[in-house]
Amino acid sequence: MNPAARHVSTVRIIGNLALLAGLLVSVITLSSDPGSAEPHVLAGFLVATGIGLRIEAAISSPRE
């Protein structure tokens, strides 16, 4: 596995984890305290970061 493909794989995994963490924060916050806005802002940042990392991985993946 070449270094470029390994980098893309790592970025894709981190993006998936950020998306999952953002969605979990949002779901847990909705079920426990629907009045607070701060956790939803954190969840939004995590989801946006995850989407950005996934897009970066798609753009920079080596063409075969």
Short mmCIF file of the C-alpha atoms (twelve columns), coordinates in Angstrom:
data_MODEL
# 
_entry.id   MODEL 
# 
loop_
_atom_site.group_PDB 
_atom_site.id 
_atom_site.type_symbol 
_atom_site.label_atom_id 
_atom_site.label_alt_id 
_atom_site.label_comp_id 
_atom_site.label_asym_id 
_atom_site.label_seq_id 
_atom_site.Cartn_x 
_atom_site.Cartn_y 
_atom_site.Cartn_z 
_atom_site.pdbx_PDB_model_num 
ATOM 1  C CA . MET A 1  0.000   0.000  0.000   1 
ATOM 2  C CA . ASN A 2  1.551   3.302  -1.047  1 
ATOM 3  C CA . PRO A 3  1.705   6.318  1.320   1 
ATOM 4  C CA . ALA A 4  -0.940  8.313  -0.588  1 
ATOM 5  C CA . ALA A 5  -3.490  5.519  -0.335  1 
ATOM 6  C CA . ARG A 6  -2.691  5.051  3.353   1 
ATOM 7  C CA . HIS A 7  -3.210  8.794  3.985   1 
ATOM 8  C CA . VAL A 8  -6.552  8.744  2.187   1 
ATOM 9  C CA . SER A 9  -7.660  5.703  4.166   1 
ATOM 10 C CA . THR A 10 -6.723  7.372  7.448   1 
ATOM 11 C CA . VAL A 11 -8.514  10.608 6.560   1 
ATOM 12 C CA . ARG A 12 -11.614 8.667  5.518   1 
ATOM 13 C CA . ILE A 13 -11.684 6.753  8.825   1 
ATOM 14 C CA . ILE A 14 -11.268 9.940  10.875  1 
ATOM 15 C CA . GLY A 15 -14.062 11.546 8.847   1 
ATOM 16 C CA . ASN A 16 -16.342 8.614  9.564   1 
ATOM 17 C CA . LEU A 17 -15.550 8.815  13.284  1 
ATOM 18 C CA . ALA A 18 -16.262 12.566 13.342  1 
ATOM 19 C CA . LEU A 19 -19.600 12.020 11.604  1 
ATOM 20 C CA . LEU A 20 -20.542 9.248  14.005  1 
ATOM 21 C CA . ALA A 21 -19.510 11.296 17.054  1 
ATOM 22 C CA . GLY A 22 -21.514 14.303 15.860  1 
ATOM 23 C CA . LEU A 23 -24.620 12.245 15.269  1 
ATOM 24 C CA . LEU A 24 -24.269 10.498 18.635  1 
ATOM 25 C CA . VAL A 25 -23.853 13.819 20.466  1 
ATOM 26 C CA . SER A 26 -26.964 15.125 18.773  1 
ATOM 27 C CA . VAL A 27 -29.066 12.036 19.544  1 
ATOM 28 C CA . ILE A 28 -27.915 11.830 23.169  1 
ATOM 29 C CA . THR A 29 -28.563 15.541 23.692  1 
ATOM 30 C CA . LEU A 30 -32.034 15.330 22.185  1 
ATOM 31 C CA . SER A 31 -32.976 12.459 24.462  1 
ATOM 32 C CA . SER A 32 -31.576 13.978 27.665  1 
ATOM 33 C CA . ASP A 33 -31.802 17.806 27.482  1 
ATOM 34 C CA . PRO A 34 -33.623 19.313 24.471  1 
ATOM 35 C CA . GLY A 35 -33.334 22.917 25.742  1 
ATOM 36 C CA . SER A 36 -29.559 23.333 25.540  1 
ATOM 37 C CA . ALA A 37 -28.029 24.583 22.282  1 
ATOM 38 C CA . GLU A 38 -24.285 24.177 22.958  1 
ATOM 39 C CA . PRO A 39 -24.090 20.411 22.360  1 
ATOM 40 C CA . HIS A 40 -25.915 20.848 19.054  1 
ATOM 41 C CA . VAL A 41 -23.301 23.395 17.963  1 
ATOM 42 C CA . LEU A 42 -20.574 20.882 18.852  1 
ATOM 43 C CA . ALA A 43 -22.446 18.177 16.942  1 
ATOM 44 C CA . GLY A 44 -22.740 20.483 13.932  1 
ATOM 45 C CA . PHE A 45 -19.007 21.184 13.970  1 
ATOM 46 C CA . LEU A 46 -18.220 17.473 14.209  1 
ATOM 47 C CA . VAL A 47 -20.533 16.612 11.326  1 
ATOM 48 C CA . ALA A 48 -19.158 19.444 9.171   1 
ATOM 49 C CA . THR A 49 -15.596 18.311 9.919   1 
ATOM 50 C CA . GLY A 50 -16.473 14.704 9.072   1 
ATOM 51 C CA . ILE A 51 -18.048 15.707 5.774   1 
ATOM 52 C CA . GLY A 52 -15.045 17.870 4.929   1 
ATOM 53 C CA . LEU A 53 -12.620 15.057 5.657   1 
ATOM 54 C CA . ARG A 54 -14.644 12.640 3.544   1 
ATOM 55 C CA . ILE A 55 -14.624 15.118 0.643   1 
ATOM 56 C CA . GLU A 56 -10.868 15.596 1.019   1 
ATOM 57 C CA . ALA A 57 -10.341 11.835 0.958   1 
ATOM 58 C CA . ALA A 58 -12.475 11.515 -2.179  1 
ATOM 59 C CA . ILE A 59 -10.602 14.289 -3.957  1 
ATOM 60 C CA . SER A 60 -7.108  13.180 -3.012  1 
ATOM 61 C CA . SER A 61 -7.562  9.441  -3.547  1 
ATOM 62 C CA . PRO A 62 -5.076  8.027  -6.048  1 
ATOM 63 C CA . ARG A 63 -6.525  7.192  -9.443  1 
ATOM 64 C CA . GLU A 64 -5.939  3.630  -10.528 1 
# 
